[in-house]
């Protein structure tokens, strides 16, 4: 089994994934496919509710729009049938790299390093705190939205992007105090 990339109509990756999974079952190709995947990650977005309060919600976002990955055995004797089936699924534009040299060119599998990078990014999104869709910089004013300091405002002194943490100076009882917060605990002040 190797990973292959299919080009899909952007915005229809989830539908295409469902079509592929349905066609695999209908054509009894389950033994040739291990997984169908749309590369996504979870991000937080700040939204205002009807009552005017801001809320952070987790949203799944494609980090490779227009692509669907399949972990499949395309070296099997039924190879031609499988490739034909995949190319004729609604929303599929073809295999990445294969159609460049002609319509009968065999699809090329992804390199192991590429697969590890993509799967690692997806796994990291699940394991770590969900990455925030906002960049923070030192000197910005923020409002604490979550935790024991909720409602306080402060100024960012240091940003640790890899740890998704901020060192913030907050005034408590008339004294400026440094605290460490996660990205998801704060919101930029406008």
Beta strands, then each sheet from edge to edge (+ up, - down):
strand 1: 2-8
strand 2: 33-37
strand 3: 40-48
strand 4: 54-62
strand 5: 67-72
strand 6: 92-95
strand 7: 131-132
strand 8: 141-144
strand 9: 153-160
strand 10: 165-172
strand 11: 175-182
strand 12: 186-188
sheet 1: 2+ 5- 1+ 6-
sheet 2: 4+ 3- 7-
sheet 3: 11+ 10- 9+ 8- 12+
end
